[in-house]
Amino acid sequence: MVTPSETTAGDGSESETPRIVALVLAGGTGSRLYPASRSTRPKQFLPLLGPETLLERTVDRADFADRVVVSTRSTYEADVRGLLDTVDDVVVEPAAKDTGPALAYATHAIEDAYGDDVAVVVLPSDHHVGDDDAFAATMRRGARVARETGRLVAFGVDPTRPDTGYGYIEPGTDRGDFFELAAFHEKPDAETAERYVDAGYRWNAGTFAWTPRAFRAAARDSPLGPLIEALDEGRVEEGFDAVEPTSVDYAVMERVDDAAVVSLDVAWDDLGSWDAMARVLDPDADGNVVRTGADDRSDDELSGDGREGDDPGALFVDSAENVVVTDGTHVSLVGVDGLAVVAWDDRVLVVPTDEAQRVRDVVARLKERGAF
């Protein structure tokens, strides 16, 4: 690694940006996108929105940063290194224990390489973003807030609907470039989600910014405390053994009393389940969308009409509001509505789109059998 330096923003929005390291999380499995996503092929390695994988798209989107670091598991390290030749480093988690320990370890590694006042911007590798320029400008603003105020920053997406699949962030006092963070709220029921949206709450995008110094101070008095102490003393494996799997939201962000919210006002979606494809791909006249994984067209060229090319991937007869995703197998739907049909490798999944979250129940049973 080389020492990061101050860079000049290219969009004219700021004369000078702070030092920024983008930290891309690529250690999850994405079980709700089974069967395309499997234990040996997590969703970040899937080309679901075009010829590039979700991980490659995320790294491309991180061009606002001076350096890009990817955090992953040892199981996926070779795939990450083989796929990406533009990142500055790959941090390998000693054990898979959710985002809390992963981010504590990766932030510690970044501090060792770049110092404790660099701005770390955390990017999940499974998001769809509609405007990369606006996204980059917001990430730079959040990084500046993190460095200038010493706060932990959560990016909150302006919601377009009352969605029960996302957690929510309640903004507090407006401080200009950011809001004080009043509270995190877990995934709500439908009525509560409507109330949250009406009240101006934001979706929790799982995207954060902080300095290593600020994160270490906050995490030391959290369930991650034993890991932070062990990392400071070079006892990495002992530190991971001393903590339970936990999300960074629960372990750190929900416990600090001076966090900030920076609004992320772009078209955004968490590609966490198959119903999300209906929101990010263009539908045909009947609301059907198709994505063929072997398709090398860009997302701007993709269509859901089920009729493009020699083999469009799907044929619909008296069917509407369906999602079809395949790795090349042709799918025909007759007289059915509101289904997600996924054919990948030697497996097929059929689930109502409004019950797409229940794919995790399938995966749980497969894991019990050692078949995921």
N, C-alpha and C positions, 0 to 999 in steps of 0.2 A: 504494500500500500504506500501511497505517497501522501504527503501532508496536504489537506484541503486548503483552498485559498478563497478569498472573497471573489465573487463574480458579479458581473454587471447584468441586470435584467435586460432581456432583448425586446420586451414589449412596451417599453416606455412607461410602465406603471410605477416603477421604482427606479431610482438612480443606482441603487446598490442593494443586492440581496444579502442576507446573512449567510453564513456557512451552513450548508444543508447536506445531510446524509439521508437518502431515502432507504428505509428498511422494509423490504418486501417480504411478507410472510408467505412461505410456500411449504409448510409442513403438515397441513391438514389433508384429510382424505375426501371430504365432500360426499359423505355417504348418501345424502338425499338425491344425488344425481346418478345413483345406480340405475342401470348396469353399465353406463358409459364410464362412470367413476368406480374404480375397484381398489382393493388394498394395495395392489401393485401399480395402479395407474390413477392417482388422485386427479380431481377435476382441473387443477391448475395446468395439467399437461394435455388438456383436451382442446381441440380447435372448434369451440362451440359457436363462435361469432364471426368466423372468417378463417383464412388460411393459417393465421398465427394462433398459438395456444393462448389461453388466458394469462399465463405467466409472462409470455413474451409481450403481450399487449400492456400488461401492468408495468413492466420494465421500460417499454417505450414511453409510457405516460409519465415516467419518473424523470424525464429529461430536465425538469426544473431544478434538480439537485446537482450538487458538485460531485457527489459520489453515490453509487448505488450498491447496497449490500443485500444479499438474499439470505434469509434464515430458513433452514429446512431440516429434515431428519436425515440420519445416515442412510436410511433406505433409499432416499430420493436424491442423494448428493450427486451421484454420477449422472443422473438424468438432468439435473439442474445445470451442472457444468457442461454437459454435452449440448444442451439447448441454448445456453447463453454464453456469449463470448465478449459481452460489453460490460458486465458488472465488475465491480472492483474487488469484491470478496464474497465468499459463501461461508456463512456461519452454520455449523452443524450442531444441532441440539443434542446433548448427551442422552436425553430421554424425552419421550413425547408426553408432556404434562400440561397441555393446553397453552393458551397465549400468555398467561402470567409468567411462568418460568421461562418460556421461550423468549419473551421480550426482555426479561431481566438479564438473561444470558447474552442476548445479542446487543443490548444497550451497553452492557459492560465491555463487550469486545470492541464496540465502536468507540467507547471512551478511551480504551487502551490505545487505539489507533489514531484518534483524532482530537482527544482532549475532552474535558467535561463540560465545555460550553458550546459545543456544536449543536445545531438543531437537528434532532432525529425526527423524521416524518415517517410514521408507520403506515404501510399500504397493504391491505389484504390483496391476494392475487386472484380474486374471483369476482371482481366487480365490473359492471358495465358503466361507462361514463360517456355522456353524449357530447361534451365539449371539452376537449383536452386543454385548450388555451385557458378557458375560464377555470378549469380544475387546477392547472399549474399556478395561476395567479393566486388562487385561494390557498394552495399549499404554501406558497411563499409567504403569504400574509400570516398564516398560522405559525410558520417557523419563526417569523419575526416576533410575533407575540410571545412565543415560548422563550426566546432568548432575551427579550427586553424586559419581560415581567417575571420570569422564573416560574411561571405557572405551567401545569400540565394542561394541554389543549386537546379538546375533543371536537372533531368536525361533525356538525349536525346538518343533515340534508333537509331542505325545505320539502315537506311531504306533499305529494300529489294526490293522495287518497288516504283514508283511514285504514291502514294495513295492520293486521294482527300478527304478522310474521316478523315485525321489527320491534326492538326496544326503542324507547323514546328518551330524549334529553329535554329537560325543562330549563330554558334560559332564564337568567335572572336580570340583574341591572345591566343596561346597555353602557358599555365603556368605549364605544366608537368602533375600534377594529374588532372587538369581541364583546361577548356577553359574559357576565359571571355565570358559572354553572350552578343552578339551584338544586337540581336533583336528576338522577337517573331513574327511569321507570321500566320495569320488565315488560315483556310482550303482553299486550292487553287483550281483553275480549273486544268484540266489535263495537259495543256501545262506548266503552272507555276510549277506544282508539278514535272514535268520532270526537269525543270531548277533548282529547289531546290535540288533535288537529285544529279544532276550533280555538283552542287556547294558545296556539302558536308554538307548540312543542315541535322539536325536530326529530327526525329519525336518527338513531345512533348508527353511524356508518362504520363503526369499528376502525376508524382512521384517526390517528392521534399525532401530536407533536409535543416534544419535550426536550430539554437538555439532559444529558446523563446525570449531571449534578442534581437537578430537580427530581428526576425519577428515582435515583438512589435514595434521596432523603425521604421521599414519600413511601417507597417500598420497604424501607428499613423498619417502619412501624406498621407492617402489614403481615398477612400470612406468608409473604415472600421474604420476610426478615431473615430467617436462617439461611436462605440461598444467597441473599445479598452479602451477609457476613462471610459465608464460605467463599464466595467469589473474590471478595477483597483479600482473602488469605490464600487464594489459589487452590482451594479444596472443591473443585468443580463437581465431581461425582458425589461427594458427601453432601454437598449443598442440594443437589437434585434429589437425593435420597431423603433429605430432611423435609421436603415440602410435598403437599398433595397436588394433584392436578387442579388447576383453578384458572379462570379467565382473568385477564388484566382488568376488566371492568369491575369484577367483584373484589379482587385482591387489592387494587390500588385506586382506580378512578372514583369509585363510589365512596371511598373513605376520606379523600382529601377535601378540605373546606375552602380552597382557593383556586379551584380549577376554572378553566375558561372554555367557552363555546365559540367557535368560529363557524359562521354559516356557510354551507356549501350549496350554492344555488345553481346546480346544473342538473341535467337529466341524468339520473343515477339509478342503478338497480343492483341488488345483491343477487347474484346468480346461484341461489342456494337450493332451489328446487325447480322441477320441470315447468311449473306454471309460469315462471319468470320469462321463459322463451316467448310466450305470447305477448309480452310487453316490449321486447327488444327486437323482434323480427317483424317485418311487414306482412300482414295477413292477406289472404285472397278475399274475394267478395263475400265469402261465407265465414270469414274469421278464422280460417285454418292457417297454421304456419308450419313450415317444413325446414328442417336443417339436416343436411347430409354431411356427416363428419368428413368424408373424403372430398367434399366440394372445395375447390381452391379459389372460388370467387371471393371477392372482398365482401364485407357486410353491407356496403352500399349497393352491391349488385345482387344481393340475395333477395329472393321473393318467396312469399308463402303461397303462390298460386298453384303449386303442385303440377305445373305443366311446362316448366322451362327445361331445355336441354334434352339429351337423349334419354336420360333416366332421372327424372326429377325427384325421385326418392319416395313419392307418395301419390296416390290417386284417391280422390274423395267423391263418393256418390251419395247424394242426399245426406251429407254430413257437414256439421258446422262447429266452429269454436274448438277445434282439436289442435293438439301439438304433436307433431311427428318428428322424431330425431332418430337418425340411423347412421351407421358407419358404412352404408352402401346397399344394404338390403332394402328392396322395394317393399313398401307397405301400402295396402289398399284398405280403406275404411268405407263401410256401407251402412247407412242408416243409423249412425251414432253421432252424438254430440258431447262436447265437453270432456274429451278423453285426452290423456297424454299417453302416447305409444312410443316406446323407446326400444329399438332393436340394435344391440351392440354385441360384438363377438358372437357367442353362441347362446345369448340370453335375450329374453323379451320381457318388458315390463308394460303393464297396462294399468292405469290408475286414473280416476276422475281428476281433472285439473284442480278442482276445489278441495281435493284431499291429498294433494301432492306431498304435503309434509309427512304423510304416513308412510312414505317410502322408507323412512328410518326404522319403522317396525319390521319391514322386510329384511333390512340389513342386519338388524339385531338378531333375527332368527338365523340368518345365513352365517353370522359370526359364531353363533353357538355351534353350528355344524362345521365350522372351519371352511366355509364355502364362499366367503366374501373376497 
